[in-house]
Amino acid sequence: MKHHAIFLLAIAVALGVVACSRAVPSAATPTVSPAPTNWKAGDYDRTLTFDGRTRAYTVHLPPAISDTPHALVIVLHGGGGNRNHVARMSGMSALADKENFIVVYPDGSGWLGDKGLTWNAGNCCGYALDHNIDDVGFIRALIEKLARDYPIDAKRIYATGMSNGGMMAYRLACELSATLAAVAPVAGALNVECQPTAPIAVIAFHGTADQHVLFNGGAPKVKADPHSREDKSVAYAMNFWAQHNQCASTPTHTERGNILHDTYTDCVHGTAVELYAIRGGGHAWPGGIRFLSGDPPTNEISASKVMWDFFKTHPKN
């Protein structure tokens, strides 16, 4: 428990935020967090009150959970989805059981309970954008809350997300770079003014034929969000992070089937920048389940498995 106590102090100082929360009952789960050294595997539905709003999230604990510090992976749903959708789509809980890390699936915000939820990713999307929801602050507070409740390794906190959630993952990299070790946006775009304060590893996944978030940037050809927007290109995001991490300017490029892989090397502080582009791929989580109005995913690669391999080799230095 010594490592856990040290981490709690460090994360409280680093995040500089105090959050209130209360547990909510869910089927076959206790109404309070398991006691230290007595964590139980499974899914735990919780809420966190932040900035006057009660936000829901689900924590998944693996079977081998113990008081040894574990990696934490934050998985963000797409616009219009919710935490249950992205859990099913990504298959991240099954991977966590195998690899022994903790997953959290938070909900965005919206008008109708757990329906039509979005993230404020800068220029997208929906309710969160209209109401200028502080989703960066919410995720910051959520990390602090999870650090109090579970054995989390401060050097191994990661974020990923799909579509609007991928955009949000990019924004978290910009604003929580001192806390997160790496992010893995899927079908997202880096649309915010980005001023990270620390190096951070980035791995992205994007279909070249995505009509919702265009690979080469521009206005979406297919969208449900009523706001007009122009997305930055995937190349813009990769170049930005390669420059920020002081990587080699030209990536190593390999191809296998329809998977195009760019790797930027020689980055500072053990970081890396990688892109998996899916030739002809649409708006989907590679290797996952089809996302709402999205496209069928490729089975040539599993984004969840590839990003986890990337995460576990890129802790925070």
Secondary structure as a PSIPRED ss2 file (coil, helix, strand):
# PSIPRED VFORMAT (PSIPRED V4.0)

   1 M C   1.000  0.000  0.000
   2 K H   0.000  1.000  0.000
   3 H H   0.000  1.000  0.000
   4 H H   0.000  1.000  0.000
   5 A H   0.000  1.000  0.000
   6 I H   0.000  1.000  0.000
   7 F H   0.000  1.000  0.000
   8 L H   0.000  1.000  0.000
   9 L H   0.000  1.000  0.000
  10 A H   0.000  1.000  0.000
  11 I H   0.000  1.000  0.000
  12 A H   0.000  1.000  0.000
  13 V H   0.000  1.000  0.000
  14 A H   0.000  1.000  0.000
  15 L H   0.000  1.000  0.000
  16 G C   1.000  0.000  0.000
  17 V C   1.000  0.000  0.000
  18 V C   1.000  0.000  0.000
  19 A C   1.000  0.000  0.000
  20 C E   0.000  0.000  1.000
  21 S E   0.000  0.000  1.000
  22 R E   0.000  0.000  1.000
  23 A E   0.000  0.000  1.000
  24 V C   1.000  0.000  0.000
  25 P C   1.000  0.000  0.000
  26 S E   0.000  0.000  1.000
  27 A C   1.000  0.000  0.000
  28 A C   1.000  0.000  0.000
  29 T E   0.000  0.000  1.000
  30 P C   1.000  0.000  0.000
  31 T C   1.000  0.000  0.000
  32 V C   1.000  0.000  0.000
  33 S C   1.000  0.000  0.000
  34 P C   1.000  0.000  0.000
  35 A C   1.000  0.000  0.000
  36 P C   1.000  0.000  0.000
  37 T C   1.000  0.000  0.000
  38 N C   1.000  0.000  0.000
  39 W C   1.000  0.000  0.000
  40 K C   1.000  0.000  0.000
  41 A C   1.000  0.000  0.000
  42 G E   0.000  0.000  1.000
  43 D E   0.000  0.000  1.000
  44 Y E   0.000  0.000  1.000
  45 D E   0.000  0.000  1.000
  46 R E   0.000  0.000  1.000
  47 T E   0.000  0.000  1.000
  48 L E   0.000  0.000  1.000
  49 T E   0.000  0.000  1.000
  50 F E   0.000  0.000  1.000
  51 D C   1.000  0.000  0.000
  52 G C   1.000  0.000  0.000
  53 R E   0.000  0.000  1.000
  54 T E   0.000  0.000  1.000
  55 R E   0.000  0.000  1.000
  56 A E   0.000  0.000  1.000
  57 Y E   0.000  0.000  1.000
  58 T E   0.000  0.000  1.000
  59 V E   0.000  0.000  1.000
  60 H E   0.000  0.000  1.000
  61 L E   0.000  0.000  1.000
  62 P C   1.000  0.000  0.000
  63 P C   1.000  0.000  0.000
  64 A C   1.000  0.000  0.000
  65 I C   1.000  0.000  0.000
  66 S C   1.000  0.000  0.000
  67 D C   1.000  0.000  0.000
  68 T C   1.000  0.000  0.000
  69 P C   1.000  0.000  0.000
  70 H E   0.000  0.000  1.000
  71 A E   0.000  0.000  1.000
  72 L E   0.000  0.000  1.000
  73 V E   0.000  0.000  1.000
  74 I E   0.000  0.000  1.000
  75 V E   0.000  0.000  1.000
  76 L E   0.000  0.000  1.000
  77 H C   1.000  0.000  0.000
  78 G C   1.000  0.000  0.000
  79 G C   1.000  0.000  0.000
  80 G C   1.000  0.000  0.000
  81 G E   0.000  0.000  1.000
  82 N C   1.000  0.000  0.000
  83 R H   0.000  1.000  0.000
  84 N H   0.000  1.000  0.000
  85 H H   0.000  1.000  0.000
  86 V H   0.000  1.000  0.000
  87 A H   0.000  1.000  0.000
  88 R H   0.000  1.000  0.000
  89 M H   0.000  1.000  0.000
  90 S H   0.000  1.000  0.000
  91 G C   1.000  0.000  0.000
  92 M H   0.000  1.000  0.000
  93 S H   0.000  1.000  0.000
  94 A H   0.000  1.000  0.000
  95 L H   0.000  1.000  0.000
  96 A H   0.000  1.000  0.000
  97 D H   0.000  1.000  0.000
  98 K H   0.000  1.000  0.000
  99 E H   0.000  1.000  0.000
 100 N C   1.000  0.000  0.000
 101 F C   1.000  0.000  0.000
 102 I E   0.000  0.000  1.000
 103 V E   0.000  0.000  1.000
 104 V E   0.000  0.000  1.000
 105 Y E   0.000  0.000  1.000
 106 P E   0.000  0.000  1.000
 107 D C   1.000  0.000  0.000
 108 G C   1.000  0.000  0.000
 109 S E   0.000  0.000  1.000
 110 G C   1.000  0.000  0.000
 111 W C   1.000  0.000  0.000
 112 L E   0.000  0.000  1.000
 113 G C   1.000  0.000  0.000
 114 D C   1.000  0.000  0.000
 115 K E   0.000  0.000  1.000
 116 G C   1.000  0.000  0.000
 117 L E   0.000  0.000  1.000
 118 T E   0.000  0.000  1.000
 119 W C   1.000  0.000  0.000
 120 N C   1.000  0.000  0.000
 121 A C   1.000  0.000  0.000
 122 G C   1.000  0.000  0.000
 123 N C   1.000  0.000  0.000
 124 C C   1.000  0.000  0.000
 125 C C   1.000  0.000  0.000
 126 G H   0.000  1.000  0.000
 127 Y H   0.000  1.000  0.000
 128 A H   0.000  1.000  0.000
 129 L H   0.000  1.000  0.000
 130 D H   0.000  1.000  0.000
 131 H C   1.000  0.000  0.000
 132 N C   1.000  0.000  0.000
 133 I C   1.000  0.000  0.000
 134 D C   1.000  0.000  0.000
 135 D H   0.000  1.000  0.000
 136 V H   0.000  1.000  0.000
 137 G H   0.000  1.000  0.000
 138 F H   0.000  1.000  0.000
 139 I H   0.000  1.000  0.000
 140 R H   0.000  1.000  0.000
 141 A H   0.000  1.000  0.000
 142 L H   0.000  1.000  0.000
 143 I H   0.000  1.000  0.000
 144 E H   0.000  1.000  0.000
 145 K H   0.000  1.000  0.000
 146 L H   0.000  1.000  0.000
 147 A H   0.000  1.000  0.000
 148 R H   0.000  1.000  0.000
 149 D H   0.000  1.000  0.000
 150 Y C   1.000  0.000  0.000
 151 P C   1.000  0.000  0.000
 152 I E   0.000  0.000  1.000
 153 D E   0.000  0.000  1.000
 154 A E   0.000  0.000  1.000
 155 K E   0.000  0.000  1.000
 156 R E   0.000  0.000  1.000
 157 I E   0.000  0.000  1.000
 158 Y E   0.000  0.000  1.000
 159 A E   0.000  0.000  1.000
 160 T E   0.000  0.000  1.000
 161 G E   0.000  0.000  1.000
 162 M E   0.000  0.000  1.000
 163 S C   1.000  0.000  0.000
 164 N H   0.000  1.000  0.000
 165 G H   0.000  1.000  0.000
 166 G H   0.000  1.000  0.000
 167 M H   0.000  1.000  0.000
 168 M H   0.000  1.000  0.000
 169 A H   0.000  1.000  0.000
 170 Y H   0.000  1.000  0.000
 171 R H   0.000  1.000  0.000
 172 L H   0.000  1.000  0.000
 173 A H   0.000  1.000  0.000
 174 C H   0.000  1.000  0.000
 175 E H   0.000  1.000  0.000
 176 L C   1.000  0.000  0.000
 177 S C   1.000  0.000  0.000
 178 A C   1.000  0.000  0.000
 179 T C   1.000  0.000  0.000
 180 L C   1.000  0.000  0.000
 181 A C   1.000  0.000  0.000
 182 A E   0.000  0.000  1.000
 183 V E   0.000  0.000  1.000
 184 A E   0.000  0.000  1.000
 185 P E   0.000  0.000  1.000
 186 V E   0.000  0.000  1.000
 187 A C   1.000  0.000  0.000
 188 G C   1.000  0.000  0.000
 189 A C   1.000  0.000  0.000
 190 L C   1.000  0.000  0.000
 191 N C   1.000  0.000  0.000
 192 V C   1.000  0.000  0.000
 193 E C   1.000  0.000  0.000
 194 C C   1.000  0.000  0.000
 195 Q C   1.000  0.000  0.000
 196 P C   1.000  0.000  0.000
 197 T C   1.000  0.000  0.000
 198 A C   1.000  0.000  0.000
 199 P C   1.000  0.000  0.000
 200 I C   1.000  0.000  0.000
 201 A E   0.000  0.000  1.000
 202 V E   0.000  0.000  1.000
 203 I E   0.000  0.000  1.000
 204 A E   0.000  0.000  1.000
 205 F E   0.000  0.000  1.000
 206 H E   0.000  0.000  1.000
 207 G E   0.000  0.000  1.000
 208 T C   1.000  0.000  0.000
 209 A C   1.000  0.000  0.000
 210 D C   1.000  0.000  0.000
 211 Q C   1.000  0.000  0.000
 212 H C   1.000  0.000  0.000
 213 V C   1.000  0.000  0.000
 214 L C   1.000  0.000  0.000
 215 F C   1.000  0.000  0.000
 216 N C   1.000  0.000  0.000
 217 G C   1.000  0.000  0.000
 218 G E   0.000  0.000  1.000
 219 A C   1.000  0.000  0.000
 220 P C   1.000  0.000  0.000
 221 K C   1.000  0.000  0.000
 222 V C   1.000  0.000  0.000
 223 K C   1.000  0.000  0.000
 224 A C   1.000  0.000  0.000
 225 D C   1.000  0.000  0.000
 226 P C   1.000  0.000  0.000
 227 H C   1.000  0.000  0.000
 228 S C   1.000  0.000  0.000
 229 R C   1.000  0.000  0.000
 230 E C   1.000  0.000  0.000
 231 D E   0.000  0.000  1.000
 232 K C   1.000  0.000  0.000
 233 S C   1.000  0.000  0.000
 234 V H   0.000  1.000  0.000
 235 A H   0.000  1.000  0.000
 236 Y H   0.000  1.000  0.000
 237 A H   0.000  1.000  0.000
 238 M H   0.000  1.000  0.000
 239 N H   0.000  1.000  0.000
 240 F H   0.000  1.000  0.000
 241 W H   0.000  1.000  0.000
 242 A H   0.000  1.000  0.000
 243 Q H   0.000  1.000  0.000
 244 H H   0.000  1.000  0.000
 245 N C   1.000  0.000  0.000
 246 Q C   1.000  0.000  0.000
 247 C C   1.000  0.000  0.000
 248 A C   1.000  0.000  0.000
 249 S C   1.000  0.000  0.000
 250 T C   1.000  0.000  0.000
 251 P C   1.000  0.000  0.000
 252 T E   0.000  0.000  1.000
 253 H E   0.000  0.000  1.000
 254 T E   0.000  0.000  1.000
 255 E E   0.000  0.000  1.000
 256 R E   0.000  0.000  1.000
 257 G C   1.000  0.000  0.000
 258 N C   1.000  0.000  0.000
 259 I E   0.000  0.000  1.000
 260 L E   0.000  0.000  1.000
 261 H E   0.000  0.000  1.000
 262 D E   0.000  0.000  1.000
 263 T E   0.000  0.000  1.000
 264 Y E   0.000  0.000  1.000
 265 T C   1.000  0.000  0.000
 266 D C   1.000  0.000  0.000
 267 C C   1.000  0.000  0.000
 268 V H   0.000  1.000  0.000
 269 H H   0.000  1.000  0.000
 270 G H   0.000  1.000  0.000
 271 T C   1.000  0.000  0.000
 272 A C   1.000  0.000  0.000
 273 V E   0.000  0.000  1.000
 274 E E   0.000  0.000  1.000
 275 L E   0.000  0.000  1.000
 276 Y E   0.000  0.000  1.000
 277 A E   0.000  0.000  1.000
 278 I E   0.000  0.000  1.000
 279 R C   1.000  0.000  0.000
 280 G C   1.000  0.000  0.000
 281 G C   1.000  0.000  0.000
 282 G C   1.000  0.000  0.000
 283 H C   1.000  0.000  0.000
 284 A C   1.000  0.000  0.000
 285 W C   1.000  0.000  0.000
 286 P C   1.000  0.000  0.000
 287 G C   1.000  0.000  0.000
 288 G C   1.000  0.000  0.000
 289 I C   1.000  0.000  0.000
 290 R C   1.000  0.000  0.000
 291 F C   1.000  0.000  0.000
 292 L C   1.000  0.000  0.000
 293 S C   1.000  0.000  0.000
 294 G C   1.000  0.000  0.000
 295 D C   1.000  0.000  0.000
 296 P C   1.000  0.000  0.000
 297 P C   1.000  0.000  0.000
 298 T C   1.000  0.000  0.000
 299 N C   1.000  0.000  0.000
 300 E C   1.000  0.000  0.000
 301 I C   1.000  0.000  0.000
 302 S C   1.000  0.000  0.000
 303 A H   0.000  1.000  0.000
 304 S H   0.000  1.000  0.000
 305 K H   0.000  1.000  0.000
 306 V H   0.000  1.000  0.000
 307 M H   0.000  1.000  0.000
 308 W H   0.000  1.000  0.000
 309 D H   0.000  1.000  0.000
 310 F H   0.000  1.000  0.000
 311 F H   0.000  1.000  0.000
 312 K H   0.000  1.000  0.000
 313 T C   1.000  0.000  0.000
 314 H C   1.000  0.000  0.000
 315 P C   1.000  0.000  0.000
 316 K C   1.000  0.000  0.000
 317 N C   1.000  0.000  0.000
